[in-house]
Amino acid sequence: MTTVILGGGLSGLSTAYYLTKKLASNPITLIESSHRLGGWIKSNHSKDIIFEEGPRTIRPHGDAAPNTLSLIEDLGLSDAVIPINSSHPAAKNRMIFVKDQLHSLPSSIKGLFKTQMPFSKPLILQLMKDITTPRKVIEDESIYDFVNRRFGKEVADYLISAMICGICAGNSKEISVNFLMKTLFRYEQDYGSISKGLIWNFFKKIKKPEIGSLSMKARQEKWSVYSLENGLEMLPKALHDNIKNKVSIETSTKCTDIEIFPELNNVILHLQNGKNISGSHVISCIPSEQLGILLQKQHPVLSDLLLQIKSATVAVVNVHFDKKLISREGFGFLVPPGEKLPILGVTYDSCIFPRGENTVLTVMMGGAWFEELFGKNPEKDFLLKIALDQLKKTLNISEKPVQSNVSILEKCIPQYVVGHSEKIEKINNYINKNKLPLSLCGASYYGVGINDVILSSKNAVDRLLKI
Ligand SMILES: Cc1cc2nc3c(=O)[nH]c(=O)nc-3n(C[C@H](O)[C@H](O)[C@H](O)COP(=O)(O)OP(=O)(O)OC[C@H]3O[C@@H](n4cnc5c(N)ncnc54)[C@H](O)[C@@H]3O)c2cc1C
């Protein structure tokens, strides 16, 4: 019987890819509410430049990274990869905007030993606070509180708060340490401090994930991040090309309700167009809040848990100037929320991936503070004006852009607040206890980045085929 994939963003397309690799003959249907596939990944091309509306770079580091690189290899995209290696200014120069100035963050061990503004003493001294700070036994806490306890207020205020704006447009005082910094948190809980955990684990043999030739290349060439030559949308497009003859894909088809009959091994998806789709299993690749709505009638307890994983809205303002305007090349800068500016940060797209003599920047705005800053339904012109005013304030750019694009990405980044892991455990327990033919993947559960999302799809397919 049919396996139904709900959602045609990166996780839905990846799920279809892994399923078709392993279940070649079984029918698979993918349902997507919008007219296009790819979800938040959207690369707009205009006048020889690319405006990325959603993600722009992928990390080659971390446990989930080799899997993405293998996928890219498998899809025949290896030659399209544009890496940024560790000596590139975009890898070396990441900045924060604090006290009306841009400050570069230390990019080497040597940098940790210098006093660098806005910090009042060398970062190494702040990090060493960890050695004398006693363990606090807890289940979870906010990243801000954890870092404040172990490294001090300056690291929490300037470094971590800005970093969380960059990772998930979130408030570090709400985001769970047990999820986004799980390893460091576990070091404290299991060994007494992060430094002790680091020492103990230095001697442990950690089983590294198997890596393919592209991952090997990334290591040898010391990639810091990478993208694809025609923008990151090449990835969902290649996934679509790979699956389109094996999967029945229905775009502009919104699911409005789900009924599950575990004893019959049957799931019925009710669609907005009045039709139904029936299958033996549904793999949800839509945001948890949206799945929560679909399960409200039949599974209110599960629905309630899913609805608790909220997502933040981000306004993305891409601007293109026809000359070079950035004096200090780099990846861009983040703004810690304590600075009270109406932006999360700015990426220097034309420094990261130069395409001609121009300046292309992306201003990220809102996130956890979207409504507080801009109200419920702000006009795009209003957001553009704020973005341009902020470019004047932070980068002294007062030119008019030759083109710009404002996108309001409603509820686009899940917020893993304190207690997230516990919530996920409860959700999985409910599904298992009730033997629901339902799998969950996508950005709402096991990590918000591209690597996490693709791995969540692979894991969901592996688990399903073991049932
Ligand atoms: C602004 C921004 C910048 C980012 N930058 C980076 C970055 O630089 N690097 C990085 O690694 N990650 C980044 N990310 C994260 C990454 O883009 C996401 O994790 C990933 O794209 C999420 O994919 P997804 O398939 O889980 O969700 P989505 O992209 O949300 O896809 C879900 C799909 O389901 C569809 N859908 C929803 N409800 C229904 C329904 N009822 N019926 C049918 N279809 C439905 C939607 O239309 C959508 O197409 C960024 C995200 C954003 C928003």
Ligand as a Chemical Component Dictionary entry (heavy atoms), coordinates in Angstrom:
data_LIG
# 
_chem_comp.id                   LIG 
_chem_comp.type                 NON-POLYMER 
_chem_comp.pdbx_formal_charge   0 
_chem_comp.three_letter_code    LIG 
# 
loop_
_chem_comp_atom.comp_id 
_chem_comp_atom.atom_id 
_chem_comp_atom.alt_atom_id 
_chem_comp_atom.type_symbol 
_chem_comp_atom.charge 
_chem_comp_atom.model_Cartn_x 
_chem_comp_atom.model_Cartn_y 
_chem_comp_atom.model_Cartn_z 
_chem_comp_atom.pdbx_ordinal 
LIG C1  C1  C 0 15.639 32.345 6.574 1  
LIG C2  C2  C 0 16.259 30.995 6.783 2  
LIG C3  C3  C 0 17.633 30.846 6.686 3  
LIG C4  C4  C 0 18.218 29.593 6.886 4  
LIG N1  N1  N 0 19.556 29.467 6.731 5  
LIG C5  C5  C 0 20.126 28.242 6.830 6  
LIG C6  C6  C 0 21.482 28.063 6.487 7  
LIG O1  O1  O 0 22.171 28.990 6.055 8  
LIG N2  N2  N 0 22.013 26.809 6.624 9  
LIG C7  C7  C 0 21.277 25.734 7.056 10 
LIG O2  O2  O 0 21.818 24.622 7.185 11 
LIG N3  N3  N 0 19.946 25.871 7.326 12 
LIG C8  C8  C 0 19.357 27.087 7.210 13 
LIG N4  N4  N 0 18.010 27.233 7.416 14 
LIG C9  C9  C 0 17.210 26.050 7.801 15 
LIG C10 C10 C 0 16.753 25.204 6.598 16 
LIG O3  O3  O 0 16.443 26.015 5.516 17 
LIG C11 C11 C 0 15.515 24.407 7.005 18 
LIG O4  O4  O 0 15.842 23.589 8.099 19 
LIG C12 C12 C 0 14.957 23.488 5.939 20 
LIG O5  O5  O 0 14.817 24.142 4.709 21 
LIG C13 C13 C 0 13.612 22.962 6.449 22 
LIG O6  O6  O 0 13.084 22.035 5.545 23 
LIG P1  P1  P 0 11.749 21.247 5.889 24 
LIG O7  O7  O 0 11.468 20.370 4.745 25 
LIG O8  O8  O 0 11.860 20.630 7.222 26 
LIG O9  O9  O 0 10.623 22.358 6.066 27 
LIG P2  P2  P 0 9.929  23.344 5.034 28 
LIG O10 O10 O 0 10.910 23.983 4.144 29 
LIG O11 O11 O 0 9.068  24.213 5.909 30 
LIG O12 O12 O 0 8.995  22.403 4.151 31 
LIG C14 C14 C 0 7.712  21.982 4.576 32 
LIG C15 C15 C 0 6.814  21.906 3.352 33 
LIG O13 O13 O 0 5.542  21.398 3.753 34 
LIG C16 C16 C 0 4.525  22.113 3.083 35 
LIG N5  N5  N 0 3.292  22.002 3.884 36 
LIG C17 C17 C 0 3.063  22.576 5.098 37 
LIG N6  N6  N 0 1.820  22.253 5.526 38 
LIG C18 C18 C 0 1.276  21.466 4.589 39 
LIG C19 C19 C 0 0.012  20.820 4.467 40 
LIG N7  N7  N 0 -0.938 20.939 5.411 41 
LIG N8  N8  N 0 -0.240 20.067 3.351 42 
LIG C20 C20 C 0 0.717  19.931 2.387 43 
LIG N9  N9  N 0 1.940  20.535 2.458 44 
LIG C21 C21 C 0 2.204  21.287 3.551 45 
LIG C22 C22 C 0 5.062  23.523 2.967 46 
LIG O14 O14 O 0 4.451  24.243 1.923 47 
LIG C23 C23 C 0 6.549  23.269 2.709 48 
LIG O15 O15 O 0 6.862  23.220 1.352 49 
LIG C24 C24 C 0 17.396 28.475 7.216 50 
LIG C25 C25 C 0 16.005 28.621 7.314 51 
LIG C26 C26 C 0 15.436 29.859 7.091 52 
LIG C27 C27 C 0 13.942 29.992 7.164 53 
# 
loop_
_chem_comp_bond.comp_id 
_chem_comp_bond.atom_id_1 
_chem_comp_bond.atom_id_2 
_chem_comp_bond.value_order 
_chem_comp_bond.pdbx_ordinal 
LIG C1  C2  SING 1  
LIG C2  C3  SING 2  
LIG C2  C26 DOUB 3  
LIG C3  C4  DOUB 4  
LIG C4  N1  SING 5  
LIG C4  C24 SING 6  
LIG N1  C5  DOUB 7  
LIG C5  C6  SING 8  
LIG C5  C8  SING 9  
LIG C6  O1  DOUB 10 
LIG C6  N2  SING 11 
LIG N2  C7  SING 12 
LIG C7  O2  DOUB 13 
LIG C7  N3  SING 14 
LIG N3  C8  DOUB 15 
LIG C8  N4  SING 16 
LIG N4  C9  SING 17 
LIG N4  C24 SING 18 
LIG C9  C10 SING 19 
LIG C10 O3  SING 20 
LIG C10 C11 SING 21 
LIG C11 O4  SING 22 
LIG C11 C12 SING 23 
LIG C12 O5  SING 24 
LIG C12 C13 SING 25 
LIG C13 O6  SING 26 
LIG O6  P1  SING 27 
LIG P1  O7  DOUB 28 
LIG P1  O8  SING 29 
LIG P1  O9  SING 30 
LIG O9  P2  SING 31 
LIG P2  O10 DOUB 32 
LIG P2  O11 SING 33 
LIG P2  O12 SING 34 
LIG O12 C14 SING 35 
LIG C14 C15 SING 36 
LIG C15 O13 SING 37 
LIG C15 C23 SING 38 
LIG O13 C16 SING 39 
LIG C16 N5  SING 40 
LIG C16 C22 SING 41 
LIG N5  C17 SING 42 
LIG N5  C21 SING 43 
LIG C17 N6  DOUB 44 
LIG N6  C18 SING 45 
LIG C18 C19 SING 46 
LIG C18 C21 DOUB 47 
LIG C19 N7  SING 48 
LIG C19 N8  DOUB 49 
LIG N8  C20 SING 50 
LIG C20 N9  DOUB 51 
LIG N9  C21 SING 52 
LIG C22 O14 SING 53 
LIG C22 C23 SING 54 
LIG C23 O15 SING 55 
LIG C24 C25 DOUB 56 
LIG C25 C26 SING 57 
LIG C26 C27 SING 58 
# 
